[in-house]
Each structure stands twice: as C-alpha cells, then as structure tokens.
Amino acid sequence: MDLLASLTENKPVVIFSKSTCCMNPTMIALIRGFGAEPIVIEIDKMANGYQLERALIQLGCRPSVPAVFIGQQFVGGTDEVISLNVQNKLSQLLLKARAIWL
C-alpha cells in the first residue's frame, strides 16, 4: 500500500495541508459546513512530509496543498473542491463516503 493510501484508508475525509497554508482554514470550514469532520494532516510537521508532498504533486495537485481526499479518492485542491460545491456535487461525495448523513 502506498503512503497516501495508508493515510487515507478508512477515513471519509482527509485534507493534506501545511501549517502555513492560508487556504487550509477555508477547506476545513467548507467541509465542516456540511457536518463532516475532516482529518487534517500537516505534512510540514511530519518526518516524511517531503515524500508526501512529492506524492501529492504526482497526483496533479499544484500547489501541493491543500489536497482533499473524500472516500479515499483524490478530489483535488481548493479550486476543484470549491467547483464541486458550486455544482452541488460536494455534498453527494460526502454522503457517498459516509462523512455525513441526512
């Protein structure tokens, strides 16, 4: 199992961030607004943070953080998550991942 998969396994919502990321509070607030409680992993505070950042970049996340996983699937960064919200698709993903209930 790769590093990202091991950190997202069995977790409905995971946000990879850095402690200096100005968009992290926005992503957390947006997802919490639906009633979900994301797991936030600050890669700059981890010993293997550089490896995590490289893995996120390889997935196509530029900048590397925030990187949002819902239901163990990479959803994207800030632009992609906000776009999903505008299209009313974010709540559907959260429901499917069992991050929220009706």
Disulfide bonds with the S-S distance in Angstrom:
none
